[in-house]
Amino acid sequence: MHDRRKPVIETTPRYEDSGIFKTQLVQLTVELVPLFAQNKRGDVLIKGFVDVDGAIDVVFAGRRKSQVKPLTARLQTLLNRTRAAGGTGGGGLDIDRIRHPVRIEGAWRPRFSCDDQGWQTREHQLYAARWLVMDRDGQAVEFGEPPIR
């Protein structure tokens, strides 16, 4: 398949944001868990929950992915502390129970994939523009930037 993306040197913030944030922005609290991945573009994906069982992927894409390092470090610290405290409860460690609430402003985007029987399924990913976390002193710290429209 032909790669239609512009070279990085030609990509402006406005062009980047027009490709990422195609729908209306929403603000919601997502409980992130220390489960990270990267897609083929190098964007950072973190698993999160919007309600008790509503698992989603939160995507930190483009120029914002460099700003997500403090958040991934915080989540990794939570995971390490849970492991050190013996938080396995006799069974395996359930990473989905290690949650860190983050206020996120972003846009929903569909993602299509095939299930085990070959049926196409539609999931939604939240692409983060800005996110707000609490530091150790309880002060709100904002990362990211509003999309350029």
Backbone as a printed PyTorch tensor [residue, N CA C, xyz], in Angstrom:
tensor([[[  0.8460,  -1.1760,   0.0000],
         [  0.0000,   0.0000,   0.0000],
         [  0.8920,   1.2390,   0.0000]],

        [[  0.5130,   2.2000,  -0.7760],
         [  1.2800,   3.4340,  -0.9270],
         [  1.1180,   4.3230,   0.3110]],

        [[  2.2110,   4.8360,   0.8210],
         [  2.1880,   5.7450,   1.9690],
         [  1.9540,   7.1610,   1.4580]],

        [[  0.7810,   7.7210,   1.7880],
         [  0.4050,   9.0380,   1.2750],
         [  0.7720,  10.1760,   2.2120]],

        [[  1.4500,   9.8700,   3.2950],
         [  1.7870,  10.9260,   4.2470],
         [  2.8920,  11.8230,   3.7080]],

        [[  2.8140,  13.0800,   4.1050],
         [  3.8670,  14.0310,   3.7480],
         [  5.1390,  13.7020,   4.5180]],

        [[  6.2860,  14.0780,   3.9730],
         [  7.5150,  13.9420,   4.7620],
         [  7.4210,  14.7990,   6.0290]],

        [[  8.0760,  14.3610,   7.0840],
         [  8.0010,  15.0430,   8.3800],
         [  8.3730,  16.5140,   8.2530]],

        [[  9.3470,  16.8230,   7.4560],
         [  9.8060,  18.2090,   7.3160],
         [  8.7210,  19.1160,   6.7340]],

        [[  7.7710,  18.5430,   5.9760],
         [  6.7020,  19.3250,   5.3540],
         [  5.4310,  19.3790,   6.2000]],

        [[  5.4070,  18.6710,   7.3070],
         [  4.2050,  18.5930,   8.1280],
         [  4.1550,  19.7590,   9.1060]],

        [[  3.1570,  20.6170,   8.9490],
         [  2.9580,  21.7370,   9.8690],
         [  2.0110,  21.3110,  10.9830]],

        [[  2.0070,  21.9960,  12.1260],
         [  1.0520,  21.6650,  13.1860],
         [ -0.4060,  21.7190,  12.7030]],

        [[ -0.7520,  22.6810,  11.8760],
         [ -2.1240,  22.7770,  11.3650],
         [ -2.4750,  21.5560,  10.5110]],

        [[ -1.5670,  21.1650,   9.6360],
         [ -1.8010,  20.0060,   8.7730],
         [ -1.9260,  18.7410,   9.6220]],

        [[ -1.0420,  18.5880,  10.5930],
         [ -1.0740,  17.4270,  11.4750],
         [ -2.4020,  17.3470,  12.2280]],

        [[ -2.8160,  18.4600,  12.8320],
         [ -4.0580,  18.4710,  13.6070],
         [ -5.2880,  18.2490,  12.7370]],

        [[ -5.2610,  18.7200,  11.4900],
         [ -6.4210,  18.5040,  10.6130],
         [ -6.5930,  17.0210,  10.3010]],

        [[ -5.5100,  16.2710,  10.3180],
         [ -5.6040,  14.8380,  10.0930],
         [ -5.9770,  14.0510,  11.3340]],

        [[ -5.5900,  14.5450,  12.4990],
         [ -5.8450,  13.8190,  13.7460],
         [ -7.2240,  14.1350,  14.3180]],

        [[ -7.5800,  15.4060,  14.3710],
         [ -8.8040,  15.8350,  15.0570],
         [ -9.8720,  16.2060,  14.0350]],

        [[-10.5120,  15.1780,  13.4780],
         [-11.5070,  15.3810,  12.4250],
         [-12.9170,  15.5560,  12.9760]],

        [[-13.1220,  15.2030,  14.2270],
         [-14.4510,  15.3040,  14.8240],
         [-14.4210,  16.3020,  15.9790]],

        [[-15.5940,  16.5390,  16.5500],
         [-15.7280,  17.4880,  17.6540],
         [-14.9180,  17.0290,  18.8650]],

        [[-14.3180,  17.9760,  19.5630],
         [-13.5590,  17.6600,  20.7700],
         [-14.4970,  17.3960,  21.9380]],

        [[-14.0990,  16.4570,  22.7840],
         [-14.8360,  16.1340,  24.0030],
         [-13.8670,  16.2180,  25.1750]],

        [[-14.4060,  16.4080,  26.3610],
         [-13.6130,  16.3790,  27.5870],
         [-14.1990,  15.3130,  28.4910]],

        [[-13.3580,  14.4030,  28.9480],
         [-13.8270,  13.3760,  29.8500],
         [-12.6750,  12.8610,  30.6980]],

        [[-13.0410,  12.2150,  31.7940],
         [-12.0490,  11.6020,  32.6630],
         [-11.8970,  10.1460,  32.2560]],

        [[-10.6630,   9.7500,  32.0220],
         [-10.3420,   8.3750,  31.6480],
         [ -9.4040,   7.8250,  32.7120]],

        [[ -9.6850,   6.6190,  33.1770],
         [ -8.7910,   5.9570,  34.1230],
         [ -7.7990,   5.1330,  33.3110]],

        [[ -6.5660,   5.6200,  33.2360],
         [ -5.5360,   4.9430,  32.4560],
         [ -4.8910,   3.8350,  33.2710]],

        [[ -4.4890,   2.7800,  32.5820],
         [ -3.7940,   1.6610,  33.2170],
         [ -2.3970,   1.5480,  32.6020]],

        [[ -1.4410,   0.9650,  33.3220],
         [ -0.0660,   0.9020,  32.8090],
         [  0.1250,  -0.1720,  31.7390]],

        [[ -0.5520,   0.0060,  30.6360],
         [ -0.4270,  -0.8920,  29.4890],
         [ -0.2190,  -0.0200,  28.2650]],

        [[  1.0050,  -0.0090,  27.7470],
         [  1.3920,   0.8980,  26.6710],
         [  1.7010,   0.1150,  25.4070]],

        [[  1.5610,   0.7960,  24.2860],
         [  1.9470,   0.2310,  22.9910],
         [  2.2760,   1.3850,  22.0620]],

        [[  2.8180,   1.0470,  20.9080],
         [  3.0460,   2.0340,  19.8600],
         [  2.4980,   1.4680,  18.5650]],

        [[  1.9270,   2.3480,  17.7380],
         [  1.4860,   1.9050,  16.4270],
         [  2.6190,   2.1000,  15.4320]],

        [[  2.3570,   1.7850,  14.1650],
         [  3.4310,   1.8560,  13.1660],
         [  3.9060,   3.2790,  12.9060]],

        [[  3.1270,   4.2810,  13.3120],
         [  3.5490,   5.6790,  13.1700],
         [  4.3630,   6.1680,  14.3640]],

        [[  4.4790,   5.3210,  15.3880],
         [  5.2180,   5.7140,  16.5830],
         [  4.3700,   6.4480,  17.6010]],

        [[  3.0500,   6.5110,  17.3770],
         [  2.1560,   7.1350,  18.3480],
         [  2.0740,   6.2530,  19.5910]],

        [[  1.8590,   6.8650,  20.7430],
         [  1.7700,   6.1350,  22.0020],
         [  0.3060,   5.8230,  22.2890]],

        [[  0.0090,   4.5520,  22.5600],
         [ -1.3320,   4.1050,  22.9170],
         [ -1.3090,   3.6270,  24.3570]],

        [[ -2.2800,   4.0810,  25.1410],
         [ -2.4050,   3.6570,  26.5320],
         [ -3.8330,   3.1780,  26.7350]],

        [[ -3.9640,   2.0170,  27.3500],
         [ -5.2920,   1.4770,  27.6330],
         [ -5.9310,   2.2770,  28.7560]],

        [[ -7.2310,   2.5240,  28.6200],
         [ -7.9560,   3.2580,  29.6430],
         [ -9.3880,   2.7830,  29.7480]],

        [[-10.0780,   3.2870,  30.7610],
         [-11.4780,   2.9430,  30.9890],
         [-12.2800,   4.2240,  31.1490]],

        [[-13.4080,   4.3050,  30.4290],
         [-14.2880,   5.4600,  30.5680],
         [-15.4210,   5.1700,  31.5360]],

        [[-15.6350,   3.9200,  31.8460],
         [-16.5350,   3.5080,  32.9170],
         [-15.9610,   2.2120,  33.4760]],

        [[-16.7040,   1.5030,  34.2700],
         [-16.1560,   0.3300,  34.9540],
         [-15.5690,  -0.6840,  33.9750]],

        [[-16.2910,  -0.9880,  32.9010],
         [-15.8330,  -2.0140,  31.9660],
         [-15.5800,  -1.5010,  30.5590]],

        [[-15.7280,  -0.2040,  30.3180],
         [-15.5950,   0.3460,  28.9690],
         [-14.1590,   0.6330,  28.5930]],

        [[-13.4230,  -0.3910,  28.1500],
         [-12.0100,  -0.2300,  27.7990],
         [-11.8660,   0.4630,  26.4490]],

        [[-10.9190,   1.3910,  26.3840],
         [-10.6090,   2.1050,  25.1470],
         [ -9.0930,   2.2410,  25.0320]],

        [[ -8.6530,   2.6490,  23.8600],
         [ -7.2680,   3.0630,  23.6710],
         [ -7.2440,   4.5750,  23.5910]],

        [[ -6.3370,   5.1850,  24.3320],
         [ -6.1010,   6.6210,  24.2250],
         [ -4.8140,   6.7750,  23.4210]],

        [[ -4.8810,   7.5720,  22.3570],
         [ -3.7490,   7.7240,  21.4480],
         [ -3.1540,   9.1160,  21.6160]],

        [[ -1.8550,   9.1540,  21.8160],
         [ -1.1030,  10.4060,  21.8930],
         [ -0.2730,  10.4630,  20.6160]],

        [[ -0.7390,  11.2600,  19.6660],
         [ -0.1880,  11.2220,  18.3130],
         [  0.5630,  12.4960,  17.9570]],

        [[  1.3570,  12.3710,  16.9060],
         [  2.0460,  13.5300,  16.3530],
         [  2.9890,  14.1730,  17.3450]],

        [[  2.9790,  15.4920,  17.3620],
         [  3.9210,  16.2200,  18.2180],
         [  3.5950,  16.0730,  19.7000]],

        [[  2.4190,  15.5720,  20.0370],
         [  2.0320,  15.4010,  21.4420],
         [  2.6450,  14.1510,  22.0720]],

        [[  3.0910,  13.2150,  21.2460],
         [  3.6140,  11.9680,  21.8140],
         [  4.8760,  12.1930,  22.6430]],

        [[  5.6230,  13.2450,  22.3550],
         [  6.8210,  13.5210,  23.1590],
         [  6.4580,  14.0560,  24.5440]],

        [[  5.2430,  14.5860,  24.6980],
         [  4.8210,  15.1460,  25.9830],
         [  4.1830,  14.1120,  26.9100]],

        [[  4.0160,  12.8890,  26.4370],
         [  3.3410,  11.8710,  27.2380],
         [  4.3140,  11.1220,  28.1610]],

        [[  5.6040,  11.3670,  28.0550],
         [  6.5950,  10.6420,  28.8640],
         [  6.3730,  10.7840,  30.3680]],

        [[  6.0490,  11.9700,  30.9030],
         [  5.7770,  12.0370,  32.3510],
         [  4.5830,  11.1720,  32.7720]],

        [[  3.5870,  11.0740,  31.9090],
         [  2.4150,  10.2570,  32.2240],
         [  2.7650,   8.7690,  32.2010]],

        [[  3.5040,   8.3290,  31.2040],
         [  3.8880,   6.9150,  31.1600],
         [  4.8220,   6.5710,  32.3230]],

        [[  5.6670,   7.5170,  32.7140],
         [  6.5420,   7.2870,  33.8720],
         [  5.7210,   7.1460,  35.1520]],

        [[  4.6930,   7.9660,  35.3030],
         [  3.8170,   7.8780,  36.4860],
         [  3.0950,   6.5320,  36.5180]],

        [[  2.5770,   6.1030,  35.3730],
         [  1.8860,   4.8140,  35.3090],
         [  2.8440,   3.6590,  35.5940]],

        [[  4.0560,   3.7500,  35.0890],
         [  5.0500,   2.7080,  35.3450],
         [  5.4000,   2.6560,  36.8330]],

        [[  5.4870,   3.8150,  37.4770],
         [  5.7470,   3.8700,  38.9170],
         [  4.6120,   3.2040,  39.6950]],

        [[  3.3660,   3.4640,  39.3000],
         [  2.2220,   2.8110,  39.9520],
         [  2.3040,   1.2960,  39.8120]],

        [[  2.6650,   0.8370,  38.6280],
         [  2.7980,  -0.5980,  38.3990],
         [  3.9110,  -1.1820,  39.2650]],

        [[  5.0500,  -0.5220,  39.3140],
         [  6.1750,  -1.0120,  40.1200],
         [  5.8330,  -1.0510,  41.6040]],

        [[  5.1320,  -0.0270,  42.0950],
         [  4.7360,  -0.0040,  43.5110],
         [  3.7540,  -1.1240,  43.8270]],

        [[  2.8380,  -1.3840,  42.9070],
         [  1.8730,  -2.4650,  43.1120],
         [  2.5830,  -3.8090,  43.1570]],

        [[  3.5250,  -4.0060,  42.2540],
         [  4.2950,  -5.2600,  42.2590],
         [  5.1050,  -5.3950,  43.5440]],

        [[  5.7390,  -4.2980,  43.9830],
         [  6.5600,  -4.3350,  45.1960],
         [  5.7170,  -4.6000,  46.4360]],

        [[  4.4810,  -4.1110,  46.4330],
         [  3.5960,  -4.3140,  47.5800],
         [  2.9660,  -5.6970,  47.5680]],

        [[  3.2530,  -6.4750,  46.5370],
         [  2.6810,  -7.8200,  46.4630],
         [  1.2180,  -7.7860,  46.1150]],

        [[  0.8320,  -6.8700,  45.2590],
         [ -0.5730,  -6.6930,  44.9020],
         [ -1.1220,  -7.7350,  43.9680]],

        [[ -0.6190,  -8.9630,  44.0400],
         [ -1.1210,  -9.9960,  43.1430],
         [ -2.3160, -10.7290,  43.7310]],

        [[ -2.5010, -10.6930,  45.0360],
         [ -3.6500, -11.3300,  45.6640],
         [ -3.6890, -12.8340,  45.4850]],

        [[ -2.5500, -13.4790,  45.3070],
         [ -2.5240, -14.9230,  45.1480],
         [ -2.6370, -15.3580,  43.7000]],

        [[ -3.3050, -14.5910,  42.8740],
         [ -3.3930, -14.8920,  41.4470],
         [ -2.3680, -14.0690,  40.7110]],

        [[ -2.6060, -13.8530,  39.4480],
         [ -1.7120, -12.9930,  38.6790],
         [ -2.0450, -11.5370,  38.9230]],

        [[ -1.1310, -10.6830,  38.5550],
         [ -1.3380,  -9.2420,  38.6920],
         [ -2.3410,  -8.7820,  37.6380]],

        [[ -3.4330,  -8.1810,  38.0560],
         [ -4.4510,  -7.6760,  37.1330],
         [ -4.1600,  -6.2070,  36.8550]],

        [[ -3.4980,  -5.9510,  35.7400],
         [ -3.0980,  -4.5860,  35.3940],
         [ -4.3120,  -3.6730,  35.2560]],

        [[ -5.4370,  -4.2200,  34.8360],
         [ -6.6390,  -3.4000,  34.6600],
         [ -7.1450,  -2.7990,  35.9660]],

        [[ -6.6800,  -3.2920,  37.0880],
         [ -7.1110,  -2.7460,  38.3810],
         [ -6.2260,  -1.5970,  38.8540]],

        [[ -5.0920,  -1.3950,  38.1770],
         [ -4.1830,  -0.2920,  38.5210],
         [ -4.5800,   0.8890,  37.6470]],

        [[ -5.3400,   1.8050,  38.1950],
         [ -5.9050,   2.8920,  37.3920],
         [ -5.4760,   4.2560,  37.9070]],

        [[ -5.2540,   5.1510,  36.9540],
         [ -4.8530,   6.5230,  37.2740],
         [ -5.7690,   7.4740,  36.4930]],

        [[ -6.6120,   8.2570,  37.1850],
         [ -7.5380,   9.1430,  36.4670],
         [ -6.8190,  10.3260,  35.8160]],

        [[ -7.1920,  10.5890,  34.5800],
         [ -6.6240,  11.6900,  33.8040],
         [ -7.7690,  12.3820,  33.0730]],

        [[ -7.7880,  13.6910,  33.1410],
         [ -8.7860,  14.4820,  32.4070],
         [ -8.2330,  14.7190,  31.0050]],

        [[ -8.9740,  14.2880,  29.9860],
         [ -8.4820,  14.3490,  28.6100],
         [ -9.4430,  15.1300,  27.7340]],

        [[ -8.8720,  16.0050,  26.9110],
         [ -9.6240,  16.6680,  25.8510],
         [ -9.1160,  16.0770,  24.5460]],

        [[-10.0260,  15.5390,  23.7650],
         [ -9.6110,  14.9030,  22.5260],
         [-10.7890,  14.6140,  21.6250]],

        [[-10.5350,  13.8240,  20.5980],
         [-11.5520,  13.4930,  19.6040],
         [-11.6200,  11.9800,  19.4300]],

        [[-12.8480,  11.4870,  19.2780],
         [-13.0610,  10.0690,  19.0280],
         [-12.7980,   9.7720,  17.5610]],

        [[-12.1300,   8.6520,  17.3070],
         [-11.8800,   8.1890,  15.9430],
         [-12.2030,   6.7000,  15.8830]],

        [[-12.8320,   6.2470,  14.8060],
         [-13.1050,   4.8120,  14.6920],
         [-11.8520,   4.0400,  14.2920]],

        [[-11.8110,   2.7950,  14.7130],
         [-10.7410,   1.8720,  14.3170],
         [-11.4150,   0.5680,  13.9310]],

        [[-11.0920,   0.0640,  12.7730],
         [-11.6920,  -1.1630,  12.2750],
         [-10.6700,  -2.2950,  12.3350]],

        [[-11.1370,  -3.4620,  12.7750],
         [-10.2770,  -4.6420,  12.8200],
         [-11.1410,  -5.8730,  12.5960]],

        [[-10.5070,  -7.0060,  12.3590],
         [-11.2330,  -8.2640,  12.1530],
         [-11.1700,  -9.0980,  13.4260]],

        [[-12.3100,  -9.7050,  13.7760],
         [-12.3320, -10.5720,  14.9490],
         [-11.8680, -11.9770,  14.5560]],

        [[-11.9800, -12.9330,  15.4830],
         [-11.4920, -14.2950,  15.2540],
         [-12.2120, -15.0070,  14.1140]],

        [[-13.4740, -14.6570,  13.8750],
         [-14.2310, -15.2850,  12.7960],
         [-14.1140, -14.5320,  11.4730]],

        [[-13.3360, -13.4700,  11.4510],
         [-13.1580, -12.7080,  10.2190],
         [-14.1410, -11.5670,  10.0350]],

        [[-15.0160, -11.3430,  11.0060],
         [-15.9660, -10.2410,  10.9210],
         [-15.2610,  -8.9370,  11.2670]],

        [[-15.6170,  -7.9080,  10.5400],
         [-15.0270,  -6.6030,  10.8130],
         [-15.7250,  -5.9720,  12.0160]],

        [[-14.9320,  -5.5160,  12.9740],
         [-15.4840,  -4.8640,  14.1580],
         [-15.0140,  -3.4180,  14.1930]],

        [[-15.8360,  -2.5950,  14.8070],
         [-15.5240,  -1.1670,  14.9110],
         [-15.3290,  -0.8290,  16.3770]],

        [[-14.1950,  -0.2400,  16.6670],
         [-13.8970,   0.2390,  18.0110],
         [-13.6200,   1.7280,  17.9040]],

        [[-13.6320,   2.3920,  19.0390],
         [-13.3060,   3.8190,  19.0320],
         [-12.0550,   4.0690,  19.8590]],

        [[-11.2290,   4.9570,  19.3610],
         [-10.0380,   5.3930,  20.0750],
         [-10.1930,   6.8770,  20.3650]],

        [[ -9.6700,   7.2910,  21.5040],
         [ -9.6890,   8.7020,  21.8710],
         [ -8.3150,   9.2860,  21.5790]],

        [[ -8.2600,  10.2310,  20.6500],
         [ -7.0080,  10.9130,  20.3170],
         [ -6.8910,  12.1380,  21.2150]],

        [[ -5.8650,  12.1590,  22.0480],
         [ -5.7030,  13.2080,  23.0520],
         [ -5.0510,  14.4500,  22.4600]],

        [[ -5.6670,  15.6050,  22.7100],
         [ -5.0710,  16.8930,  22.3520],
         [ -4.3860,  17.4880,  23.5850]],

        [[ -5.1360,  17.5160,  24.6980],
         [ -4.6020,  18.0090,  25.9750],
         [ -5.0310,  17.0500,  27.0670]],

        [[ -4.2220,  16.9810,  28.1320],
         [ -4.5800,  16.1420,  29.2630],
         [ -4.0730,  16.7810,  30.5400]],

        [[ -4.8130,  16.5250,  31.5930],
         [ -4.5740,  17.1470,  32.8900],
         [ -4.3680,  16.0470,  33.9220]],

        [[ -3.2450,  16.1130,  34.6310],
         [ -2.9650,  15.1470,  35.6940],
         [ -2.6340,  15.9080,  36.9700]],

        [[ -2.7870,  15.2500,  38.0800],
         [ -2.4440,  15.8440,  39.3670],
         [ -1.0260,  15.4250,  39.7340]],

        [[ -0.2180,  16.3820,  40.1800],
         [  1.1370,  16.0450,  40.6030],
         [  1.1110,  15.5450,  42.0470]],

        [[  2.2640,  15.2680,  42.6000],
         [  2.3490,  14.7180,  43.9610],
         [  1.8150,  15.6620,  45.0210]],

        [[  1.8210,  16.9670,  44.7280],
         [  1.3230,  17.9620,  45.6760],
         [ -0.1580,  18.2660,  45.4800]],

        [[ -0.8120,  17.5530,  44.5660],
         [ -2.2280,  17.7820,  44.3130],
         [ -2.5180,  18.9340,  43.3690]],

        [[ -1.4920,  19.4510,  42.7130],
         [ -1.6700,  20.5470,  41.7580],
         [ -1.9120,  19.9730,  40.3620]],

        [[ -2.8250,  20.6010,  39.6310],
         [ -3.1260,  20.1620,  38.2720],
         [ -2.0200,  20.6090,  37.3190]],

        [[ -1.5620,  19.6780,  36.4910],
         [ -0.5330,  19.9690,  35.4950],
         [ -1.0960,  19.5850,  34.1340]],

        [[ -1.0350,  20.5280,  33.1900],
         [ -1.5950,  20.2930,  31.8570],
         [ -0.4880,  20.0080,  30.8540]],

        [[ -0.7620,  19.0450,  29.9840],
         [  0.1500,  18.6810,  28.9050],
         [ -0.6120,  18.7580,  27.5890]],

        [[  0.1160,  18.7160,  26.4840],
         [ -0.5050,  18.7910,  25.1730],
         [ -0.8160,  20.2270,  24.8050]],

        [[ -1.5990,  20.3880,  23.7610],
         [ -1.9910,  21.7190,  23.3040],
         [ -3.2840,  21.6070,  22.5210]],

        [[ -4.0650,  22.6890,  22.4900],
         [ -5.3180,  22.6260,  21.7320],
         [ -5.0150,  22.4620,  20.2440]],

        [[ -5.8860,  21.7700,  19.5310],
         [ -5.6800,  21.6000,  18.0930],
         [ -5.7390,  22.9330,  17.3560]],

        [[ -4.9370,  23.0430,  16.3280],
         [ -4.9590,  24.2200,  15.4600],
         [ -5.9480,  23.9190,  14.3480]],

        [[ -6.9470,  24.7430,  14.2300],
         [ -7.9930,  24.5040,  13.2160],
         [ -7.8590,  25.4570,  12.0680]]])
